[in-house]
């Protein structure tokens, strides 16, 4: 029985277990596996993340706040930028130069675009079949 006040936590845990099982069942036959067994969810969360990258992104966002105003200010005044075009331009520059700092900008532009569009657009989780090339 679930303790009162913990219902949401258990639903989240159940949902995360469902997502892991769904992802495993959906993908296991379609990818080259480089490990003997599937790591558990806490292990995957550590393996699939980079604190160093997040730190670099955060530093760039703080500097952007000084240069362009806070994100909240930009949203309330309508001072928005062409994020998608900027992502494409920076991706091309990254391919040309290999400068890892450009990846911070790309991630942050995607984050800003998400925050700007989220109130108006739903997040639809689908597997579009488009994956990173090897």
DRENFI-202303 format. One record per residue: residue number from 1; residue in one letter; x, y, z of N, C-alpha, C, O in turn. Coordinates in pm, whole numbers, plus 50000, padded with zeros to 5 digits. Atoms other than C-alpha are relative to their C-alpha. Layout:
// residues N
{fifi NUM,'A',{X,Y,Z},{X,Y,Z},{X,Y,Z},{X,Y,Z}},
...
//
This chain:
// residues 134
{fifi 1,'X',{50084,49882,50000},{50000,50000,50000},{50088,50124,50000},{50191,50127,50067}},
{fifi 2,'X',{49924,49876,50010},{50124,50349,49916},{49973,50088,50120},{49858,50104,50162}},
{fifi 3,'X',{50017,49909,49887},{50187,50586,50205},{49930,50126,49950},{49954,50170,49838}},
{fifi 4,'X',{50063,49874,50040},{49968,50898,50197},{50107,50104,49968},{50206,50116,50040}},
{fifi 5,'X',{49904,49897,50039},{50150,51179,50019},{50109,49949,49908},{50187,50029,49856}},
{fifi 6,'X',{49895,50056,50084},{50372,50939,49821},{49945,49942,49869},{50018,49877,49795}},
{fifi 7,'X',{50061,50059,50119},{50127,50847,49544},{50072,50046,49872},{50100,49964,49784}},
{fifi 8,'X',{49934,49946,50119},{50295,51077,49288},{50137,49939,49978},{50175,49909,49865}},
{fifi 9,'X',{49867,50060,50010},{50639,50936,49365},{49991,49859,49942},{50068,49823,49854}},
{fifi 10,'X',{50013,50137,50049},{50522,50580,49308},{49955,49996,49855},{49999,49911,49778}},
{fifi 11,'X',{50041,49993,50140},{50347,50677,48985},{50120,50032,49911},{50134,49976,49803}},
{fifi 12,'X',{49881,49964,50077},{50672,50836,48866},{50093,49881,49987},{50145,49854,49879}},
{fifi 13,'X',{49914,50118,50004},{50872,50527,48958},{49941,49896,49905},{50013,49838,49823}},
{fifi 14,'X',{50066,50095,50091},{50616,50305,48782},{50014,50046,49856},{50039,49964,49767}},
{fifi 15,'X',{49989,49947,50136},{50625,50533,48478},{50143,49984,49948},{50163,49947,49833}},
{fifi 16,'X',{49860,50014,50042},{51007,50530,48469},{50030,49854,49970},{50101,49825,49873}},
{fifi 17,'X',{49983,50143,50028},{51003,50148,48491},{49935,49965,49866},{49992,49890,49787}},
{fifi 18,'X',{50068,50024,50127},{50751,50144,48205},{50084,50053,49884},{50101,49984,49783}},
{fifi 19,'X',{49920,49941,50108},{50966,50379,47994},{50125,49917,49972},{50160,49893,49856}},
{fifi 20,'X',{49879,50081,50018},{51278,50171,48053},{49966,49871,49927},{50036,49832,49833}},
{fifi 21,'X',{50040,50125,50064},{51097,49850,47959},{49960,50024,49854},{49996,49947,49765}},
{fifi 22,'X',{50043,49968,50136},{50939,50014,47653},{50122,50028,49912},{50132,49977,49800}},
{fifi 23,'X',{49880,49966,50078},{51272,50158,47537},{50081,49874,49970},{50128,49855,49858}},
{fifi 24,'X',{49925,50122,50019},{51445,49826,47588},{49934,49911,49895},{50000,49866,49802}},
{fifi 25,'X',{50072,50087,50094},{51178,49626,47405},{49997,50058,49860},{50003,49984,49761}},
{fifi 26,'X',{50011,49935,50130},{51154,49880,47125},{50134,50003,49927},{50140,49988,49805}},
{fifi 27,'X',{49870,49976,50063},{51525,49926,47064},{50093,49880,49996},{50182,49874,49911}},
{fifi 28,'X',{49900,50105,49984},{51701,49606,47164},{50028,49926,49870},{50142,49884,49847}},
{fifi 29,'X',{49977,50071,50125},{51654,49444,46826},{50055,50086,49889},{50088,50034,49782}},
{fifi 30,'X',{49963,49910,50109},{51756,49751,46629},{50132,50072,50020},{50168,50156,49937}},
{fifi 31,'X',{49874,49930,49976},{52086,49865,46776},{50112,49901,50027},{50089,49790,50074}},
{fifi 32,'X',{49884,50079,49963},{52436,49730,46810},{50024,50021,50148},{50043,50135,50192}},
{fifi 33,'X',{49979,49987,49856},{52481,49658,47178},{50147,49978,50030},{50208,49882,49984}},
{fifi 34,'X',{49859,50006,49963},{52823,49721,47323},{50017,49962,50146},{50122,49988,50206}},
{fifi 35,'X',{49992,50041,49861},{52747,49582,47665},{49922,49870,50015},{49834,49838,49936}},
{fifi 36,'X',{50060,50132,49978},{52644,49247,47803},{49856,50010,50048},{49769,49937,49999}},
{fifi 37,'X',{50135,49988,49947},{52338,49359,47998},{49965,50148,50009},{50053,50234,50014}},
{fifi 38,'X',{50045,49862,49992},{52130,49673,48018},{50026,50055,50139},{49982,49996,50238}},
{fifi 39,'X',{49980,49938,49868},{52248,49903,48299},{49866,50043,50058},{49770,50066,49984}},
{fifi 40,'X',{50125,49955,49939},{51982,50001,48550},{49985,50151,49981},{50079,50220,49942}},
{fifi 41,'X',{50031,49861,50027},{51816,50342,48532},{50094,50099,50069},{50141,50191,50002}},
{fifi 42,'X',{49906,49905,49939},{52035,50521,48791},{50137,50001,49931},{50198,50106,49914}},
{fifi 43,'X',{49873,50009,50070},{52347,50395,48613},{49993,50070,49864},{50085,50145,49828}},
{fifi 44,'X',{50017,49936,50131},{52215,50506,48273},{49995,50152,50014},{50051,50223,49931}},
{fifi 45,'X',{50009,49855,49980},{52135,50852,48411},{50139,50060,50015},{50164,50169,49964}},
{fifi 46,'X',{49864,49951,49982},{52500,50893,48513},{50079,49984,49870},{50152,50075,49829}},
{fifi 47,'X',{49924,50029,50121},{52641,50733,48198},{49963,50092,49883},{50049,50125,49801}},
{fifi 48,'X',{50050,49926,50115},{52429,50938,47959},{50005,50152,50019},{49947,50225,49939}},
{fifi 49,'X',{50001,49857,49969},{52498,51279,48111},{50140,50053,50019},{50232,49977,50051}},
{fifi 50,'X',{49870,49937,49981},{52787,51525,48128},{49984,50126,50085},{49931,50227,50038}},
{fifi 51,'X',{50003,49883,49913},{52814,51762,48424},{50087,50112,49942},{50051,50229,49952}},
{fifi 52,'X',{49910,49900,50059},{53104,51937,48247},{49928,50078,49889},{49943,50199,49879}},
{fifi 53,'X',{50074,49934,50107},{52882,52010,47948},{49893,50092,50058},{49879,50206,50014}},
{fifi 54,'X',{50103,49917,49937},{52598,52136,48168},{50060,50126,50061},{50002,50235,50050}},
{fifi 55,'X',{49932,49885,49939},{52841,52363,48353},{50037,50102,49893},{50019,50223,49912}},
{fifi 56,'X',{49966,49910,50111},{52965,52509,48023},{49877,50071,49946},{49882,50190,49915}},
{fifi 57,'X',{50125,49940,50047},{52607,52567,47908},{49951,50107,50097},{49910,50216,50056}},
{fifi 58,'X',{50046,49905,49899},{52517,52737,48235},{50083,50128,49997},{50027,50238,50002}},
{fifi 59,'X',{49914,49881,50005},{52817,52972,48218},{49964,50087,49879},{49958,50209,49890}},
{fifi 60,'X',{50038,49925,50120},{52719,53071,47863},{49864,50067,50017},{49845,50180,49970}},
{fifi 61,'X',{50132,49940,49977},{52356,53131,47968},{50011,50121,50092},{49942,50221,50071}},
{fifi 62,'X',{49981,49887,49909},{52471,53357,48252},{50058,50119,49923},{50012,50232,49938}},
{fifi 63,'X',{49942,49892,50081},{52689,53558,48012},{49896,50057,49905},{49893,50179,49882}},
{fifi 64,'X',{50107,49952,50088},{52394,53578,47773},{49903,50090,50073},{49850,50185,50015}},
{fifi 65,'X',{50086,49915,49918},{52187,53724,48055},{50056,50141,50013},{49981,50238,50012}},
{fifi 66,'X',{49937,49867,49994},{52438,54008,48087},{49992,50070,49864},{49966,50190,49857}},
{fifi 67,'X',{49996,49941,50135},{52456,54063,47709},{49862,50039,49947},{49844,50147,49892}},
{fifi 68,'X',{50129,49984,50067},{52092,54029,47606},{49884,50022,50095},{49771,50040,50051}},
{fifi 69,'X',{50108,49993,49902},{51893,54057,47927},{49960,49859,50040},{49989,49763,49969}},
{fifi 70,'X',{50042,50132,49952},{51744,53774,48126},{49902,49938,49901},{49840,50007,49821}},
{fifi 71,'X',{50094,50069,50087},{51539,53513,47949},{49859,50051,50025},{49783,50072,49931}},
{fifi 72,'X',{50134,49951,49966},{51228,53634,48136},{49976,50137,49937},{49868,50164,49885}},
{fifi 73,'X',{50012,49867,50062},{51293,53991,48017},{49977,49987,49850},{49890,50054,49794}},
{fifi 74,'X',{50016,50018,50144},{51330,53874,47659},{49859,49952,49967},{49799,49998,49870}},
{fifi 75,'X',{50133,50054,50026},{51004,53679,47680},{49891,50105,50020},{49797,50114,49941}},
{fifi 76,'X',{50106,49903,49971},{50800,53961,47833},{50006,50122,49909},{49905,50190,49892}},
{fifi 77,'X',{49989,49883,50088},{50933,54229,47596},{49994,49962,49852},{49995,50049,49765}},
{fifi 78,'X',{50005,50043,50140},{50915,54018,47281},{50135,50007,49930},{50142,49998,49807}},
{fifi 79,'X',{49864,49996,50057},{51293,54044,47231},{50049,49858,49977},{50130,49807,50054}},
{fifi 80,'X',{49959,50137,50028},{51333,53702,47078},{50091,49997,49879},{50097,50093,49803}},
{fifi 81,'X',{49901,50015,50106},{51592,53574,46835},{49963,49882,49911},{49876,49802,49947}},
{fifi 82,'X',{50022,50110,50093},{51598,53334,46540},{50085,49881,50043},{50193,49856,49989}},
{fifi 83,'X',{49923,50107,49937},{51709,53036,46744},{50031,49885,49905},{50145,49838,49901}},
{fifi 84,'X',{49979,50116,50087},{51664,52759,46486},{50103,50033,49892},{50192,49952,49865}},
{fifi 85,'X',{49900,49961,50101},{51855,52948,46217},{50139,50011,50063},{50239,49976,50000}},
{fifi 86,'X',{49872,49989,49930},{52127,53020,46472},{50059,49863,50033},{50180,49845,50027}},
{fifi 87,'X',{49953,50136,49974},{52147,52651,46566},{50064,49942,49875},{50172,49884,49881}},
{fifi 88,'X',{49948,50053,50127},{52196,52556,46201},{50133,50065,49965},{50228,49996,49927}},
{fifi 89,'X',{49876,49928,50032},{52460,52825,46146},{50114,49955,50091},{50227,49936,50045}},
{fifi 90,'X',{49896,50041,49907},{52650,52723,46459},{50042,49855,49978},{50158,49820,49997}},
{fifi 91,'X',{49965,50140,50029},{52633,52353,46369},{50096,49995,49882},{50191,49917,49882}},
{fifi 92,'X',{49908,49995,50115},{52797,52435,46035},{50137,50053,50043},{50240,50002,49998}},
{fifi 93,'X',{49873,49946,49950},{53061,52643,46215},{50074,49894,50082},{50196,49883,50073}},
{fifi 94,'X',{49937,50106,49921},{53124,52355,46456},{50063,49894,49908},{50175,49850,49933}},
{fifi 95,'X',{49944,50098,50094},{53171,52111,46165},{50130,50051,49939},{50222,49974,49915}},
{fifi 96,'X',{49883,49939,50063},{53423,52352,46016},{50118,50014,50097},{50232,49986,50060}},
{fifi 97,'X',{49893,49966,49906},{53620,52443,46332},{50026,49893,50105},{50139,49880,50153}},
{fifi 98,'X',{49984,50099,49892},{53559,52160,46581},{50008,50063,50137},{50044,49995,50233}},
{fifi 99,'X',{49994,49930,49872},{53541,52421,46858},{49886,49952,50090},{49769,49980,50064}},
{fifi 100,'X',{50100,50059,49912},{53361,52243,47143},{49911,50104,50068},{49797,50073,50103}},
{fifi 101,'X',{50080,49896,49935},{53242,52572,47294},{49873,50031,49919},{49772,50072,49976}},
{fifi 102,'X',{50116,49976,50085},{53003,52608,46999},{49885,49907,50038},{49769,49943,50023}},
{fifi 103,'X',{50104,50094,49957},{52816,52302,47129},{49919,50056,50117},{49800,50027,50128}},
{fifi 104,'X',{50074,49935,49891},{52725,52502,47442},{49893,50093,49941},{49778,50093,49986}},
{fifi 105,'X',{50094,49908,50063},{52564,52765,47220},{49884,49926,49935},{49768,49966,49948}},
{fifi 106,'X',{50105,50078,50067},{52374,52505,47018},{49900,49947,50103},{49779,49957,50084}},
{fifi 107,'X',{50088,50054,49896},{52237,52340,47333},{49917,50110,50064},{49797,50092,50088}},
{fifi 108,'X',{50074,49891,49937},{52141,52673,47487},{49895,50059,49907},{49786,50095,49951}},
{fifi 109,'X',{50100,49950,50095},{51968,52793,47172},{49882,49904,49993},{49767,49948,49983}},
{fifi 110,'X',{50108,50098,49999},{51768,52469,47170},{49918,50014,50128},{49795,50003,50125}},
{fifi 111,'X',{50069,49982,49871},{51684,52524,47539},{49910,50124,49995},{49796,50120,50040}},
{fifi 112,'X',{50078,49877,50009},{51568,52880,47470},{49881,49981,49907},{49770,50023,49939}},
{fifi 113,'X',{50110,50026,50094},{51362,52772,47170},{49891,49916,50067},{49772,49942,50051}},
{fifi 114,'X',{50096,50084,49928},{51199,52504,47385},{49917,50085,50096},{49794,50074,50099}},
{fifi 115,'X',{50070,49918,49902},{51113,52754,47658},{49905,50099,49933},{49797,50126,49985}},
{fifi 116,'X',{50085,49905,50071},{50972,53001,47405},{49878,49930,49940},{49769,49986,49939}},
{fifi 117,'X',{50107,50069,50072},{50761,52743,47223},{49913,49914,50089},{49798,49885,50053}},
{fifi 118,'X',{50070,50096,49916},{50653,52518,47510},{49859,50041,50038},{49769,49956,50035}},
{fifi 119,'X',{50139,49968,49963},{50348,52715,47620},{49901,49978,49885},{49783,49953,49909}},
{fifi 120,'X',{50089,50010,50116},{50207,52694,47266},{50001,49864,49932},{49906,49829,49861}},
{fifi 121,'X',{49986,50128,50071},{50326,52354,47147},{50015,49885,50099},{50085,49898,50199}},
{fifi 122,'X',{49983,50116,49912},{50292,52011,47305},{50130,49926,49968},{50185,49940,49859}},
{fifi 123,'X',{49888,50091,50023},{50580,51770,47345},{49940,49867,49960},{49863,49808,50036}},
{fifi 124,'X',{50052,50128,50048},{50502,51462,47140},{50117,49904,49988},{50202,49921,49901}},
{fifi 125,'X',{49890,50096,50000},{50733,51171,47214},{49972,49891,49897},{49880,49811,49913}},
{fifi 126,'X',{50012,50102,50103},{50772,50959,46903},{50139,49959,49956},{50235,50034,49973}},
{fifi 127,'X',{49875,50042,50062},{51046,50759,46741},{49984,50025,49851},{49916,49949,49781}},
{fifi 128,'X',{50017,49962,50141},{51076,50928,46404},{50088,49919,49907},{50081,49935,49785}},
{fifi 129,'X',{49914,50083,50083},{51331,50676,46286},{50128,50071,49956},{50213,50011,49891}},
{fifi 130,'X',{49880,49923,50036},{51594,50950,46242},{50096,49992,50117},{50065,50040,50226}},
{fifi 131,'X',{49903,50018,49893},{51902,50865,46444},{50136,50050,49953},{50157,50069,49834}},
{fifi 132,'X',{49866,49954,50034},{52261,50983,46457},{50069,49898,49910},{50062,49778,49932}},
{fifi 133,'X',{49926,50089,50091},{52469,50846,46175},{50132,49960,50064},{50185,50029,50150}},
{fifi 134,'X',{49870,50047,49950},{52781,50644,46245},{50108,50041,49905},{50225,50012,49929}},
//
